[in-house]
Amino acid sequence: MSDLHSALLATIRNVPDFPKKGIVFKDITPILSDPHLSKRVSEAFRDHWQGHQLDGVAGIESRGFIFGMQLAQHLELPFIPIRKKGKLPFHTISQSYNLEYGTAELEIHTDAIKAGQRILIHDDLLATGGTANATASLIRKLDGEVAGFSFLVELSFLAGASDLNSDNIHSLIKY
Ligand code: AMP
């Protein structure tokens, strides 16, 4: 086990029954409180994805913005915010999806991606895969290509990765 892996294991906080009973929420805020560990997380994402052929990083609201924007900066790529319905001000398309706890809709600006661009999707956590899959649909609707998926945490026991239909899925830590 790498140093980073054990530091993440020791730092990510389990919050039982949030936001509803039966869900064990993986709280990443203790990582954010630790600037040294946050920097190592950011560098680990950079080290993994640099050298891949990418044209942009799509980060999913809101925790996907934190390291997603840093990754885009490291790779000198555009950052594309994927937001919950009604938040983006310009022309949008939307996609509904199922969460581990409920349903929702995600949106993207129609001018965020040009046809053929290779986009990396980033979020803090992969659970059932519904959120990441909805984001992939948005990118494909704009004729973009999904180049891969990046997560800080993957809940492997929910098998969300198998629904993403990609051989390019990277997570810093799996439970
Ligand atoms: P899913 O669509 O089921 O893969 O859920 C992933 C999305 O929901 C991500 O944006 C996560 O931030 C959030 N999420 C789902 N389950 C959890 C969990 N157990 N702990 C923290 N965040 C979660």
Backbone and ligand atoms as CSV (ligand in chain L), in Angstrom:
chain,resi,resn,atom,element,x,y,z
A,1,MET,N,N,0.851,-1.203,0.000
A,1,MET,CA,C,0.000,0.000,0.000
A,1,MET,C,C,0.886,1.253,0.000
A,2,SER,N,N,0.617,2.191,-0.913
A,2,SER,CA,C,1.446,3.397,-0.985
A,2,SER,C,C,1.170,4.303,0.212
A,3,ASP,N,N,2.106,5.214,0.451
A,3,ASP,CA,C,1.928,6.205,1.526
A,3,ASP,C,C,0.660,7.005,1.331
A,4,LEU,N,N,0.422,7.395,0.057
A,4,LEU,CA,C,-0.760,8.221,-0.220
A,4,LEU,C,C,-2.026,7.432,0.076
A,5,HIS,N,N,-2.025,6.163,-0.331
A,5,HIS,CA,C,-3.191,5.305,-0.107
A,5,HIS,C,C,-3.494,5.206,1.386
A,6,SER,N,N,-2.467,4.947,2.192
A,6,SER,CA,C,-2.738,4.812,3.632
A,6,SER,C,C,-3.111,6.156,4.259
A,7,ALA,N,N,-2.535,7.248,3.754
A,7,ALA,CA,C,-2.918,8.574,4.281
A,7,ALA,C,C,-4.391,8.862,3.964
A,8,LEU,N,N,-4.822,8.473,2.761
A,8,LEU,CA,C,-6.231,8.709,2.387
A,8,LEU,C,C,-7.162,7.848,3.245
A,9,LEU,N,N,-6.763,6.581,3.435
A,9,LEU,CA,C,-7.569,5.682,4.273
A,9,LEU,C,C,-7.753,6.251,5.674
A,10,ALA,N,N,-6.668,6.827,6.192
A,10,ALA,CA,C,-6.694,7.351,7.558
A,10,ALA,C,C,-7.438,8.683,7.647
A,11,THR,N,N,-7.599,9.363,6.522
A,11,THR,CA,C,-8.118,10.740,6.561
A,11,THR,C,C,-9.584,10.853,6.137
A,12,ILE,N,N,-9.987,10.071,5.135
A,12,ILE,CA,C,-11.385,10.155,4.672
A,12,ILE,C,C,-12.301,9.693,5.812
A,13,ARG,N,N,-13.317,10.518,6.072
A,13,ARG,CA,C,-14.167,10.277,7.250
A,13,ARG,C,C,-15.470,9.601,6.824
A,14,ASN,N,N,-15.814,8.520,7.505
A,14,ASN,CA,C,-17.101,7.857,7.265
A,14,ASN,C,C,-18.162,8.525,8.103
A,15,VAL,N,N,-19.225,9.022,7.454
A,15,VAL,CA,C,-20.336,9.618,8.207
A,15,VAL,C,C,-21.574,8.748,7.971
A,16,PRO,N,N,-21.931,7.923,8.970
A,16,PRO,CA,C,-23.064,7.022,8.781
A,16,PRO,C,C,-24.388,7.771,8.697
A,17,ASP,N,N,-25.296,7.221,7.882
A,17,ASP,CA,C,-26.670,7.742,7.774
A,17,ASP,C,C,-26.731,9.178,7.280
A,18,PHE,N,N,-25.817,9.564,6.377
A,18,PHE,CA,C,-25.883,10.876,5.718
A,18,PHE,C,C,-25.798,10.659,4.210
A,19,PRO,N,N,-26.638,11.323,3.398
A,19,PRO,CA,C,-27.724,12.249,3.767
A,19,PRO,C,C,-29.007,11.539,4.164
A,20,LYS,N,N,-29.006,10.190,4.097
A,20,LYS,CA,C,-30.173,9.483,4.646
A,20,LYS,C,C,-29.745,8.135,5.210
A,21,LYS,N,N,-30.636,7.530,5.965
A,21,LYS,CA,C,-30.337,6.294,6.678
A,21,LYS,C,C,-29.819,5.203,5.740
A,22,GLY,N,N,-28.766,4.539,6.164
A,22,GLY,CA,C,-28.220,3.419,5.381
A,22,GLY,C,C,-27.046,3.805,4.498
A,23,ILE,N,N,-26.872,5.108,4.230
A,23,ILE,CA,C,-25.737,5.560,3.410
A,23,ILE,C,C,-24.566,5.887,4.345
A,24,VAL,N,N,-23.390,5.347,4.031
A,24,VAL,CA,C,-22.180,5.759,4.748
A,24,VAL,C,C,-21.468,6.767,3.851
A,25,PHE,N,N,-21.542,8.033,4.217
A,25,PHE,CA,C,-20.996,9.105,3.388
A,25,PHE,C,C,-19.486,9.185,3.579
A,26,LYS,N,N,-18.763,9.193,2.454
A,26,LYS,CA,C,-17.300,9.348,2.501
A,26,LYS,C,C,-16.995,10.835,2.434
A,27,ASP,N,N,-16.653,11.392,3.561
A,27,ASP,CA,C,-16.424,12.833,3.683
A,27,ASP,C,C,-14.958,13.148,3.386
A,28,ILE,N,N,-14.739,13.912,2.297
A,28,ILE,CA,C,-13.354,14.228,1.900
A,28,ILE,C,C,-12.875,15.560,2.487
A,29,THR,N,N,-13.715,16.234,3.265
A,29,THR,CA,C,-13.286,17.549,3.782
A,29,THR,C,C,-12.036,17.470,4.664
A,30,PRO,N,N,-11.794,16.351,5.406
A,30,PRO,CA,C,-10.531,16.306,6.161
A,30,PRO,C,C,-9.290,16.321,5.245
A,31,ILE,N,N,-9.436,15.874,3.988
A,31,ILE,CA,C,-8.311,15.990,3.038
A,31,ILE,C,C,-8.079,17.465,2.727
A,32,LEU,N,N,-9.189,18.184,2.527
A,32,LEU,CA,C,-9.082,19.600,2.150
A,32,LEU,C,C,-8.493,20.432,3.279
A,33,SER,N,N,-8.684,19.958,4.522
A,33,SER,CA,C,-8.131,20.681,5.685
A,33,SER,C,C,-6.622,20.516,5.787
A,34,ASP,N,N,-6.084,19.568,5.019
A,34,ASP,CA,C,-4.656,19.243,5.109
A,34,ASP,C,C,-3.976,19.651,3.792
A,35,PRO,N,N,-3.356,20.827,3.766
A,35,PRO,CA,C,-2.815,21.317,2.493
A,35,PRO,C,C,-1.754,20.395,1.896
A,36,HIS,N,N,-0.966,19.730,2.749
A,36,HIS,CA,C,0.084,18.846,2.253
A,36,HIS,C,C,-0.545,17.634,1.549
A,37,LEU,N,N,-1.548,17.044,2.203
A,37,LEU,CA,C,-2.223,15.874,1.611
A,37,LEU,C,C,-3.001,16.283,0.358
A,38,SER,N,N,-3.662,17.441,0.389
A,38,SER,CA,C,-4.396,17.926,-0.794
A,38,SER,C,C,-3.462,18.064,-1.984
A,39,LYS,N,N,-2.244,18.566,-1.709
A,39,LYS,CA,C,-1.265,18.750,-2.782
A,39,LYS,C,C,-0.850,17.391,-3.348
A,40,ARG,N,N,-0.657,16.418,-2.457
A,40,ARG,CA,C,-0.276,15.077,-2.924
A,40,ARG,C,C,-1.390,14.436,-3.757
A,41,VAL,N,N,-2.638,14.670,-3.355
A,41,VAL,CA,C,-3.773,14.148,-4.122
A,41,VAL,C,C,-3.762,14.765,-5.519
A,42,SER,N,N,-3.619,16.067,-5.548
A,42,SER,CA,C,-3.619,16.794,-6.816
A,42,SER,C,C,-2.478,16.311,-7.726
A,43,GLU,N,N,-1.314,16.096,-7.127
A,43,GLU,CA,C,-0.156,15.623,-7.908
A,43,GLU,C,C,-0.348,14.186,-8.393
A,44,ALA,N,N,-1.033,13.376,-7.585
A,44,ALA,CA,C,-1.280,11.984,-7.999
A,44,ALA,C,C,-2.209,11.953,-9.213
A,45,PHE,N,N,-3.226,12.814,-9.214
A,45,PHE,CA,C,-4.101,12.906,-10.399
A,45,PHE,C,C,-3.288,13.353,-11.617
A,46,ARG,N,N,-2.479,14.383,-11.425
A,46,ARG,CA,C,-1.653,14.892,-12.535
A,46,ARG,C,C,-0.735,13.791,-13.074
A,47,ASP,N,N,-0.045,13.093,-12.155
A,47,ASP,CA,C,0.916,12.059,-12.571
A,47,ASP,C,C,0.217,10.947,-13.351
A,48,HIS,N,N,-1.011,10.617,-12.940
A,48,HIS,CA,C,-1.708,9.548,-13.654
A,48,HIS,C,C,-2.130,9.978,-15.049
A,49,TRP,N,N,-2.655,11.216,-15.180
A,49,TRP,CA,C,-3.318,11.592,-16.441
A,49,TRP,C,C,-2.409,12.306,-17.429
A,50,GLN,N,N,-1.249,12.802,-16.952
A,50,GLN,CA,C,-0.412,13.488,-17.940
A,50,GLN,C,C,0.118,12.460,-18.933
A,51,GLY,N,N,0.195,12.853,-20.203
A,51,GLY,CA,C,0.596,11.898,-21.244
A,51,GLY,C,C,-0.595,11.276,-21.943
A,52,HIS,N,N,-1.794,11.328,-21.313
A,52,HIS,CA,C,-2.993,10.865,-22.012
A,52,HIS,C,C,-3.429,11.960,-22.990
A,53,GLN,N,N,-4.029,11.526,-24.067
A,53,GLN,CA,C,-4.478,12.493,-25.070
A,53,GLN,C,C,-5.850,13.031,-24.661
A,54,LEU,N,N,-5.853,14.257,-24.106
A,54,LEU,CA,C,-7.088,14.854,-23.580
A,54,LEU,C,C,-7.245,16.273,-24.111
A,55,ASP,N,N,-8.511,16.703,-24.255
A,55,ASP,CA,C,-8.787,18.078,-24.688
A,55,ASP,C,C,-9.523,18.885,-23.617
A,56,GLY,N,N,-9.942,18.239,-22.535
A,56,GLY,CA,C,-10.655,18.969,-21.484
A,56,GLY,C,C,-10.959,18.055,-20.315
A,57,VAL,N,N,-11.230,18.688,-19.145
A,57,VAL,CA,C,-11.622,17.945,-17.943
A,57,VAL,C,C,-13.003,18.444,-17.527
A,58,ALA,N,N,-13.975,17.520,-17.482
A,58,ALA,CA,C,-15.319,17.868,-17.029
A,58,ALA,C,C,-15.446,17.470,-15.561
A,59,GLY,N,N,-15.691,18.444,-14.695
A,59,GLY,CA,C,-15.839,18.185,-13.263
A,59,GLY,C,C,-17.304,18.271,-12.868
A,60,ILE,N,N,-17.727,17.336,-12.015
A,60,ILE,CA,C,-19.142,17.251,-11.649
A,60,ILE,C,C,-19.400,17.996,-10.332
A,61,GLU,N,N,-20.427,18.881,-10.363
A,61,GLU,CA,C,-20.801,19.673,-9.185
A,61,GLU,C,C,-21.071,18.775,-7.991
A,62,SER,N,N,-20.649,19.157,-6.845
A,62,SER,CA,C,-19.740,20.255,-6.588
A,62,SER,C,C,-18.355,19.762,-6.172
A,63,ARG,N,N,-18.300,18.565,-5.592
A,63,ARG,CA,C,-16.986,18.118,-5.111
A,63,ARG,C,C,-16.046,17.740,-6.255
A,64,GLY,N,N,-16.619,17.504,-7.448
A,64,GLY,CA,C,-15.776,17.234,-8.615
A,64,GLY,C,C,-15.068,18.478,-9.129
A,65,PHE,N,N,-15.500,19.647,-8.630
A,65,PHE,CA,C,-14.829,20.892,-9.047
A,65,PHE,C,C,-13.474,21.050,-8.347
A,66,ILE,N,N,-13.344,20.461,-7.159
A,66,ILE,CA,C,-12.195,20.789,-6.291
A,66,ILE,C,C,-10.888,20.317,-6.931
A,67,PHE,N,N,-10.770,19.015,-7.118
A,67,PHE,CA,C,-9.531,18.500,-7.731
A,67,PHE,C,C,-9.628,18.505,-9.255
A,68,GLY,N,N,-10.857,18.535,-9.799
A,68,GLY,CA,C,-11.034,18.573,-11.249
A,68,GLY,C,C,-10.438,19.826,-11.865
A,69,MET,N,N,-10.684,20.959,-11.224
A,69,MET,CA,C,-10.146,22.223,-11.734
A,69,MET,C,C,-8.619,22.239,-11.606
A,70,GLN,N,N,-8.119,21.700,-10.499
A,70,GLN,CA,C,-6.656,21.642,-10.313
A,70,GLN,C,C,-6.018,20.748,-11.380
A,71,LEU,N,N,-6.691,19.620,-11.678
A,71,LEU,CA,C,-6.171,18.701,-12.689
A,71,LEU,C,C,-6.133,19.392,-14.054
A,72,ALA,N,N,-7.219,20.097,-14.387
A,72,ALA,CA,C,-7.265,20.820,-15.664
A,72,ALA,C,C,-6.116,21.831,-15.739
A,73,GLN,N,N,-5.869,22.524,-14.647
A,73,GLN,CA,C,-4.782,23.514,-14.607
A,73,GLN,C,C,-3.426,22.845,-14.799
A,74,HIS,N,N,-3.209,21.726,-14.070
A,74,HIS,CA,C,-1.937,20.989,-14.180
A,74,HIS,C,C,-1.683,20.556,-15.619
A,75,LEU,N,N,-2.765,20.113,-16.298
A,75,LEU,CA,C,-2.628,19.575,-17.654
A,75,LEU,C,C,-2.779,20.665,-18.706
A,76,GLU,N,N,-3.009,21.894,-18.241
A,76,GLU,CA,C,-3.212,23.053,-19.135
A,76,GLU,C,C,-4.347,22.798,-20.120
A,77,LEU,N,N,-5.470,22.321,-19.547
A,77,LEU,CA,C,-6.656,22.015,-20.355
A,77,LEU,C,C,-7.839,22.844,-19.869
A,78,PRO,N,N,-8.845,23.049,-20.734
A,78,PRO,CA,C,-10.066,23.718,-20.280
A,78,PRO,C,C,-10.773,22.891,-19.203
A,79,PHE,N,N,-11.405,23.575,-18.253
A,79,PHE,CA,C,-12.244,22.917,-17.252
A,79,PHE,C,C,-13.702,23.145,-17.636
A,80,ILE,N,N,-14.483,22.060,-17.625
A,80,ILE,CA,C,-15.894,22.136,-18.026
A,80,ILE,C,C,-16.766,21.809,-16.813
A,81,PRO,N,N,-17.497,22.799,-16.276
A,81,PRO,CA,C,-18.350,22.500,-15.126
A,81,PRO,C,C,-19.640,21.787,-15.543
A,82,ILE,N,N,-19.898,20.656,-14.909
A,82,ILE,CA,C,-21.163,19.927,-15.073
A,82,ILE,C,C,-21.989,20.271,-13.838
A,83,ARG,N,N,-23.161,20.893,-14.072
A,83,ARG,CA,C,-23.886,21.434,-12.920
A,83,ARG,C,C,-25.284,20.848,-12.786
A,84,LYS,N,N,-25.826,20.989,-11.585
A,84,LYS,CA,C,-27.203,20.548,-11.350
A,84,LYS,C,C,-28.149,21.489,-12.082
A,85,LYS,N,N,-29.332,20.984,-12.398
A,85,LYS,CA,C,-30.300,21.711,-13.227
A,85,LYS,C,C,-30.544,23.143,-12.746
A,86,GLY,N,N,-30.556,24.065,-13.719
A,86,GLY,CA,C,-30.938,25.446,-13.427
A,86,GLY,C,C,-29.816,26.342,-12.955
A,87,LYS,N,N,-28.583,25.854,-12.928
A,87,LYS,CA,C,-27.470,26.655,-12.391
A,87,LYS,C,C,-26.641,27.326,-13.483
A,88,LEU,N,N,-26.576,26.703,-14.660
A,88,LEU,CA,C,-25.737,27.269,-15.731
A,88,LEU,C,C,-26.533,28.338,-16.488
A,89,PRO,N,N,-25.923,29.520,-16.719
A,89,PRO,CA,C,-26.696,30.650,-17.236
A,89,PRO,C,C,-26.910,30.683,-18.750
A,90,PHE,N,N,-26.058,29.988,-19.525
A,90,PHE,CA,C,-26.107,30.107,-20.991
A,90,PHE,C,C,-26.945,28.960,-21.561
A,91,HIS,N,N,-26.841,28.686,-22.852
A,91,HIS,CA,C,-27.605,27.587,-23.459
A,91,HIS,C,C,-27.099,26.249,-22.910
A,92,THR,N,N,-28.033,25.393,-22.536
A,92,THR,CA,C,-27.642,24.118,-21.920
A,92,THR,C,C,-28.384,22.941,-22.560
A,93,ILE,N,N,-27.827,21.744,-22.361
A,93,ILE,CA,C,-28.587,20.506,-22.545
A,93,ILE,C,C,-28.554,19.779,-21.203
A,94,SER,N,N,-29.520,18.881,-20.993
A,94,SER,CA,C,-29.582,18.229,-19.682
A,94,SER,C,C,-29.762,16.719,-19.818
A,95,GLN,N,N,-29.475,16.047,-18.728
A,95,GLN,CA,C,-29.577,14.586,-18.670
A,95,GLN,C,C,-30.010,14.200,-17.259
A,96,SER,N,N,-31.074,13.402,-17.148
A,96,SER,CA,C,-31.489,12.954,-15.813
A,96,SER,C,C,-30.738,11.667,-15.455
A,97,TYR,N,N,-30.635,11.399,-14.172
A,97,TYR,CA,C,-29.839,10.256,-13.705
A,97,TYR,C,C,-30.301,9.825,-12.324
A,98,ASN,N,N,-29.890,8.595,-11.946
A,98,ASN,CA,C,-30.204,8.073,-10.613
A,98,ASN,C,C,-28.990,8.181,-9.720
A,99,LEU,N,N,-29.204,8.640,-8.508
A,99,LEU,CA,C,-28.147,8.694,-7.493
A,99,LEU,C,C,-28.258,7.475,-6.593
A,100,GLU,N,N,-27.215,7.259,-5.774
A,100,GLU,CA,C,-27.317,6.228,-4.731
A,100,GLU,C,C,-28.492,6.599,-3.809
A,101,TYR,N,N,-28.763,7.909,-3.718
A,101,TYR,CA,C,-29.877,8.378,-2.874
A,101,TYR,C,C,-30.729,9.388,-3.642
A,102,GLY,N,N,-31.611,8.915,-4.540
A,102,GLY,CA,C,-32.561,9.797,-5.227
A,102,GLY,C,C,-32.292,9.954,-6.709
A,103,THR,N,N,-32.994,10.914,-7.340
A,103,THR,CA,C,-32.765,11.202,-8.762
A,103,THR,C,C,-32.504,12.688,-8.940
A,104,ALA,N,N,-31.877,13.044,-10.058
A,104,ALA,CA,C,-31.553,14.450,-10.308
A,104,ALA,C,C,-31.273,14.650,-11.791
A,105,GLU,N,N,-30.912,15.878,-12.152
A,105,GLU,CA,C,-30.619,16.205,-13.544
A,105,GLU,C,C,-29.339,17.023,-13.609
A,106,LEU,N,N,-28.506,16.722,-14.589
A,106,LEU,CA,C,-27.246,17.462,-14.772
A,106,LEU,C,C,-27.297,18.233,-16.082
A,107,GLU,N,N,-26.553,19.336,-16.123
A,107,GLU,CA,C,-26.517,20.165,-17.333
A,107,GLU,C,C,-25.091,20.553,-17.703
A,108,ILE,N,N,-24.944,20.871,-18.997
A,108,ILE,CA,C,-23.662,21.357,-19.523
A,108,ILE,C,C,-23.978,22.500,-20.486
A,109,HIS,N,N,-23.091,23.465,-20.587
A,109,HIS,CA,C,-23.233,24.512,-21.604
A,109,HIS,C,C,-22.987,23.903,-22.987
A,110,THR,N,N,-23.830,24.266,-23.954
A,110,THR,CA,C,-23.711,23.656,-25.287
A,110,THR,C,C,-22.411,24.037,-25.996
A,111,ASP,N,N,-21.790,25.143,-25.567
A,111,ASP,CA,C,-20.531,25.540,-26.223
A,111,ASP,C,C,-19.290,25.063,-25.453
A,112,ALA,N,N,-19.501,24.163,-24.455
A,112,ALA,CA,C,-18.377,23.745,-23.603
A,112,ALA,C,C,-17.443,22.763,-24.307
A,113,ILE,N,N,-17.968,22.058,-25.304
A,113,ILE,CA,C,-17.191,21.006,-25.987
A,113,ILE,C,C,-17.386,21.140,-27.491
A,114,LYS,N,N,-16.301,20.943,-28.221
A,114,LYS,CA,C,-16.402,20.904,-29.696
A,114,LYS,C,C,-16.394,19.440,-30.135
A,115,ALA,N,N,-17.048,19.179,-31.276
A,115,ALA,CA,C,-17.156,17.802,-31.782
A,115,ALA,C,C,-15.778,17.155,-31.867
A,116,GLY,N,N,-15.694,15.930,-31.376
A,116,GLY,CA,C,-14.455,15.158,-31.486
A,116,GLY,C,C,-13.484,15.359,-30.323
A,117,GLN,N,N,-13.767,16.320,-29.454
A,117,GLN,CA,C,-12.825,16.541,-28.337
A,117,GLN,C,C,-12.871,15.380,-27.348
A,118,ARG,N,N,-11.697,15.062,-26.827
A,118,ARG,CA,C,-11.558,13.943,-25.873
A,118,ARG,C,C,-11.609,14.499,-24.442
A,119,ILE,N,N,-12.657,14.119,-23.716
A,119,ILE,CA,C,-12.924,14.729,-22.413
A,119,ILE,C,C,-12.760,13.700,-21.294
A,120,LEU,N,N,-12.022,14.104,-20.263
A,120,LEU,CA,C,-11.886,13.298,-19.047
A,120,LEU,C,C,-12.958,13.742,-18.053
A,121,ILE,N,N,-13.681,12.788,-17.496
A,121,ILE,CA,C,-14.721,13.089,-16.502
A,121,ILE,C,C,-14.151,12.878,-15.109
A,122,HIS,N,N,-14.301,13.884,-14.239
A,122,HIS,CA,C,-13.766,13.774,-12.886
A,122,HIS,C,C,-14.854,14.043,-11.835
A,123,ASP,N,N,-14.865,13.198,-10.807
A,123,ASP,CA,C,-15.732,13.458,-9.643
A,123,ASP,C,C,-15.009,12.982,-8.389
A,124,ASP,N,N,-15.535,13.371,-7.224
A,124,ASP,CA,C,-14.867,12.944,-5.990
A,124,ASP,C,C,-15.055,11.454,-5.753
A,125,LEU,N,N,-16.241,10.927,-6.141
A,125,LEU,CA,C,-16.556,9.556,-5.728
A,125,LEU,C,C,-17.423,8.848,-6.763
A,126,LEU,N,N,-17.078,7.588,-7.018
A,126,LEU,CA,C,-17.907,6.726,-7.878
A,126,LEU,C,C,-18.667,5.759,-6.980
A,127,ALA,N,N,-20.007,5.844,-7.041
A,127,ALA,CA,C,-20.833,4.895,-6.280
A,127,ALA,C,C,-21.510,3.964,-7.291
A,128,THR,N,N,-22.770,4.225,-7.654
A,128,THR,CA,C,-23.454,3.344,-8.619
A,128,THR,C,C,-23.055,3.648,-10.057
A,129,GLY,N,N,-22.478,4.821,-10.290
A,129,GLY,CA,C,-22.067,5.205,-11.642
A,129,GLY,C,C,-23.093,6.063,-12.379
A,130,GLY,N,N,-24.264,6.278,-11.789
A,130,GLY,CA,C,-25.320,7.048,-12.460
A,130,GLY,C,C,-24.898,8.473,-12.814
A,131,THR,N,N,-24.213,9.114,-11.894
A,131,THR,CA,C,-23.807,10.512,-12.102
A,131,THR,C,C,-22.759,10.610,-13.216
A,132,ALA,N,N,-21.767,9.734,-13.156
A,132,ALA,CA,C,-20.690,9.757,-14.160
A,132,ALA,C,C,-21.238,9.378,-15.533
A,133,ASN,N,N,-22.179,8.418,-15.550
A,133,ASN,CA,C,-22.785,8.009,-16.821
A,133,ASN,C,C,-23.614,9.124,-17.437
A,134,ALA,N,N,-24.349,9.871,-16.606
A,134,ALA,CA,C,-25.144,11.005,-17.111
A,134,ALA,C,C,-24.209,12.048,-17.708
A,135,THR,N,N,-23.073,12.256,-17.075
A,135,THR,CA,C,-22.085,13.217,-17.590
A,135,THR,C,C,-21.534,12.738,-18.929
A,136,ALA,N,N,-21.265,11.435,-19.019
A,136,ALA,CA,C,-20.788,10.868,-20.292
A,136,ALA,C,C,-21.831,11.091,-21.386
A,137,SER,N,N,-23.114,10.930,-21.052
A,137,SER,CA,C,-24.184,11.165,-22.036
A,137,SER,C,C,-24.183,12.603,-22.514
A,138,LEU,N,N,-23.990,13.544,-21.590
A,138,LEU,CA,C,-23.959,14.971,-21.969
A,138,LEU,C,C,-22.820,15.225,-22.963
A,139,ILE,N,N,-21.663,14.645,-22.678
A,139,ILE,CA,C,-20.488,14.850,-23.546
A,139,ILE,C,C,-20.743,14.254,-24.931
A,140,ARG,N,N,-21.330,13.071,-24.934
A,140,ARG,CA,C,-21.613,12.408,-26.228
A,140,ARG,C,C,-22.700,13.146,-27.008
A,141,LYS,N,N,-23.683,13.716,-26.296
A,141,LYS,CA,C,-24.738,14.489,-26.983
A,141,LYS,C,C,-24.137,15.683,-27.723
A,142,LEU,N,N,-23.016,16.191,-27.216
A,142,LEU,CA,C,-22.345,17.320,-27.874
A,142,LEU,C,C,-21.260,16.825,-28.841
A,143,ASP,N,N,-21.310,15.517,-29.153
A,143,ASP,CA,C,-20.361,14.877,-30.088
A,143,ASP,C,C,-18.925,14.867,-29.578
A,144,GLY,N,N,-18.771,14.976,-28.253
A,144,GLY,CA,C,-17.458,14.787,-27.655
A,144,GLY,C,C,-17.208,13.303,-27.416
A,145,GLU,N,N,-15.950,12.983,-27.106
A,145,GLU,CA,C,-15.570,11.593,-26.838
A,145,GLU,C,C,-15.189,11.495,-25.360
A,146,VAL,N,N,-15.658,10.466,-24.682
A,146,VAL,CA,C,-15.279,10.279,-23.278
A,146,VAL,C,C,-13.945,9.543,-23.254
A,147,ALA,N,N,-12.897,10.251,-22.803
A,147,ALA,CA,C,-11.538,9.684,-22.859
A,147,ALA,C,C,-11.216,8.868,-21.616
A,148,GLY,N,N,-11.965,9.080,-20.537
A,148,GLY,CA,C,-11.702,8.338,-19.311
A,148,GLY,C,C,-12.456,8.939,-18.143
A,149,PHE,N,N,-12.319,8.261,-16.996
A,149,PHE,CA,C,-12.999,8.683,-15.765
A,149,PHE,C,C,-11.982,8.731,-14.633
A,150,SER,N,N,-12.060,9.769,-13.839
A,150,SER,CA,C,-11.132,9.959,-12.725
A,150,SER,C,C,-11.917,10.199,-11.436
A,151,PHE,N,N,-11.595,9.432,-10.394
A,151,PHE,CA,C,-12.275,9.596,-9.103
A,151,PHE,C,C,-11.250,9.595,-7.982
A,152,LEU,N,N,-11.575,10.296,-6.923
A,152,LEU,CA,C,-10.752,10.192,-5.725
A,152,LEU,C,C,-11.078,8.854,-5.046
A,153,VAL,N,N,-12.371,8.598,-4.847
A,153,VAL,CA,C,-12.826,7.404,-4.140
A,153,VAL,C,C,-13.719,6.575,-5.062
A,154,GLU,N,N,-13.513,5.252,-5.024
A,154,GLU,CA,C,-14.428,4.347,-5.740
A,154,GLU,C,C,-14.998,3.348,-4.750
A,155,LEU,N,N,-16.321,3.242,-4.703
A,155,LEU,CA,C,-16.963,2.240,-3.854
A,155,LEU,C,C,-17.144,0.985,-4.707
A,156,SER,N,N,-16.104,0.151,-4.741
A,156,SER,CA,C,-16.074,-1.012,-5.668
A,156,SER,C,C,-17.237,-1.958,-5.427
A,157,PHE,N,N,-17.692,-2.036,-4.167
A,157,PHE,CA,C,-18.752,-3.001,-3.851
A,157,PHE,C,C,-20.077,-2.633,-4.530
A,158,LEU,N,N,-20.196,-1.396,-5.043
A,158,LEU,CA,C,-21.410,-1.007,-5.777
A,158,LEU,C,C,-21.263,-1.255,-7.284
A,159,ALA,N,N,-20.053,-1.620,-7.704
A,159,ALA,CA,C,-19.786,-2.038,-9.100
A,159,ALA,C,C,-20.175,-0.991,-10.139
A,160,GLY,N,N,-20.099,0.290,-9.779
A,160,GLY,CA,C,-20.420,1.359,-10.737
A,160,GLY,C,C,-19.504,1.357,-11.942
A,161,ALA,N,N,-18.253,0.929,-11.755
A,161,ALA,CA,C,-17.267,0.968,-12.848
A,161,ALA,C,C,-17.723,0.126,-14.036
A,162,SER,N,N,-18.409,-1.010,-13.765
A,162,SER,CA,C,-18.803,-1.896,-14.861
A,162,SER,C,C,-19.850,-1.233,-15.754
A,163,ASP,N,N,-20.592,-0.248,-15.217
A,163,ASP,CA,C,-21.607,0.453,-16.019
A,163,ASP,C,C,-21.015,1.582,-16.859
A,164,LEU,N,N,-19.763,1.925,-16.623
A,164,LEU,CA,C,-19.187,3.070,-17.329
A,164,LEU,C,C,-18.661,2.707,-18.721
A,165,ASN,N,N,-18.575,1.403,-18.994
A,165,ASN,CA,C,-18.121,0.933,-20.322
A,165,ASN,C,C,-16.854,1.635,-20.792
A,166,SER,N,N,-15.841,1.658,-19.924
A,166,SER,CA,C,-14.575,2.299,-20.273
A,166,SER,C,C,-13.446,1.467,-19.691
A,167,ASP,N,N,-12.327,1.371,-20.443
A,167,ASP,CA,C,-11.167,0.680,-19.871
A,167,ASP,C,C,-10.187,1.704,-19.315
A,168,ASN,N,N,-10.664,2.940,-19.158
A,168,ASN,CA,C,-9.802,4.004,-18.669
A,168,ASN,C,C,-10.425,4.682,-17.446
A,169,ILE,N,N,-10.536,3.898,-16.354
A,169,ILE,CA,C,-11.119,4.411,-15.114
A,169,ILE,C,C,-10.031,4.385,-14.052
A,170,HIS,N,N,-9.805,5.529,-13.411
A,170,HIS,CA,C,-8.754,5.600,-12.395
A,170,HIS,C,C,-9.324,6.168,-11.095
A,171,SER,N,N,-9.036,5.487,-9.985
A,171,SER,CA,C,-9.445,5.977,-8.666
A,171,SER,C,C,-8.243,5.936,-7.745
A,172,LEU,N,N,-8.092,6.957,-6.900
A,172,LEU,CA,C,-6.944,6.964,-5.981
A,172,LEU,C,C,-7.120,5.959,-4.869
A,173,ILE,N,N,-8.381,5.723,-4.458
A,173,ILE,CA,C,-8.609,4.749,-3.392
A,173,ILE,C,C,-9.934,4.016,-3.629
A,174,LYS,N,N,-9.879,2.693,-3.404
A,174,LYS,CA,C,-11.086,1.876,-3.585
A,174,LYS,C,C,-11.472,1.246,-2.255
A,175,TYR,N,N,-12.777,1.188,-1.999
A,175,TYR,CA,C,-13.292,0.492,-0.815
A,175,TYR,C,C,-14.075,-0.721,-1.269
L,1,AMP,P1,P,-23.385,7.573,-8.138
L,1,AMP,O1,O,-24.134,8.330,-9.196
L,1,AMP,O2,O,-24.236,6.579,-7.431
L,1,AMP,O3,O,-22.095,6.988,-8.668
L,1,AMP,O4,O,-23.011,8.621,-6.995
L,1,AMP,C1,C,-21.907,9.455,-7.128
L,1,AMP,C2,C,-22.210,10.864,-6.735
L,1,AMP,O5,O,-22.918,10.934,-5.509
L,1,AMP,C3,C,-20.921,11.636,-6.533
L,1,AMP,O6,O,-21.096,12.959,-7.015
L,1,AMP,C4,C,-20.696,11.601,-5.040
L,1,AMP,O7,O,-20.205,12.824,-4.575
L,1,AMP,C5,C,-22.074,11.301,-4.436
L,1,AMP,N1,N,-22.061,10.158,-3.522
L,1,AMP,C6,C,-22.748,9.000,-3.690
L,1,AMP,N2,N,-22.549,8.154,-2.680
L,1,AMP,C7,C,-21.706,8.770,-1.842
L,1,AMP,C8,C,-21.086,8.384,-0.613
L,1,AMP,N3,N,-21.319,7.187,-0.039
L,1,AMP,N4,N,-20.232,9.271,-0.029
L,1,AMP,C9,C,-19.980,10.469,-0.611
L,1,AMP,N5,N,-20.540,10.886,-1.758
L,1,AMP,C10,C,-21.393,10.047,-2.379
